[in-house]
Amino acid sequence: MIYLDNAATSWPKPQSVIQVMSDVIKRGCANPGRSAHSMARQADDAVFHTREVLAEFFNINDPMRIVYMPNTTYALNAAIYGVVRNGMKVATTAMEHNSVLRPLNTLQNKGIIDLVVIQPDKLGRITVQSLRKTLKKGIDLFCMTLSSNVTGVIMPVAEAGKLCKTHSITYLVDAAQGAGVIPIDVESMNIDLLAFPGHKGLLGPQGIAGLYVRDGIDIKPFIQGGTGSFSDSLFQPEIFPDILESGTLNVPGIMGLGKGVSFIRDIGISNIQLKKQHLIEILFNGLGKVSDISIYSPPPEQNSGIFAMSIQDLDSTEVGYLLDRKFGICTRAGFHCAPLAHQSLGTADRGLVRISPGYFNDETEIELTIKAIKSIVNRI
């Protein structure tokens, strides 16, 4: 099997991730922040240590402003529903995932917000010019992805951050695609809210994600319940991270995430980025001149690690099926939970095949994938 679906979930995981999760389950996995016994205190220490690792990785001043979430969809919804108030004007882009588009369109449909959607160019890029035109006085919240989950195009996140700061706009970045490959600095990029997954580029397990909330951002809890703090009160604590972090935490997942980020730090994020760019370049070189193939991803230097393509006269799901069943190659075909992106790219009828190499893939696997795709094109 050749696994090239890392934009959905990275695989395989570093051995350190597997080991720490196995160890904590074997030796004792108590509930952090609830009890005073030694096993609970060890869990609490581990949870805080990962906050510190994440804070250093994203240049977050206060680790306690990082809230653990079960996935990025949950984190994005917690951010959006947490900061939106009646009458707000919100801007986003057509390249967003449904985790952003659905809550925002629901809020607009209910008459709570006024939504503005920035359109990309023909390659799916959001230009700085279009940002300048939209991000001005009157916009209250701007939501943008770090990198498109359809094409891999890296968005001008830092430039948008400067504009948001200039116009006092709350800035939410969806780092589901790109975290762990593209360096993120919440201070230099002026990011107010950062949603990130554990199971993709950060090389951790499924079921763990995070939301950073800058100090001073007015946010209300998405869910209320047990926090282990102020247990005698009938109301949700207002301190961080408790205000947004109700219920038992995924301690094995949190520890696995910490090891995934530590692995990236040890390897070097620039080395991971170069490796993925190199693999994407091989795909461009091998398939770029095939007449029946259309490529929708930008060049490697503008790309977080995705090669999106279609084959003339074939539905994307059929191509994905053939790659899996005939060649043992795992990709993602279809519409990638990003309908406006596909409308913008002109691929809303048949979707795209998304090939997303990871750090643990090698050149041989990519060459075999190229050979397989050419076989499908030639109907061999």
Secondary structure, 3 states (H helix, E strand, C coil): CEECECCCCCCCCCHHHHHHHHHHHHHCCCCCCCCCCHHHHHHHHHHHHHHHHHHHHHCCCCHHHEEEECCHHHHHHHHHHHHCCCCEEEEEECCCCHHHHHHHHHHHHCCCEEEEEECCCCCCCCCHHHHHHHCCCCCCEEEEECECCCCCEECCHHHHHHHHHHCCCEEEEECCCCECCECCCCCCCCCCEEEEECCCCCCCCCCCEEEEECCCCCCCCCCCCCCCCCCCCCCCCCCCCHHHCCCCCCHHHHHHHHHHHHHHHHHCHHHHHHHHHHHHHHHHHHHCCCCCEEECCCCHHHECCCEEEEECCCCHHHHHHHHHHHHCEECEEECCCCHHHHHHHCCCCCCEEEEECCCCCCHHHHHHHHHHHHHHHCCC
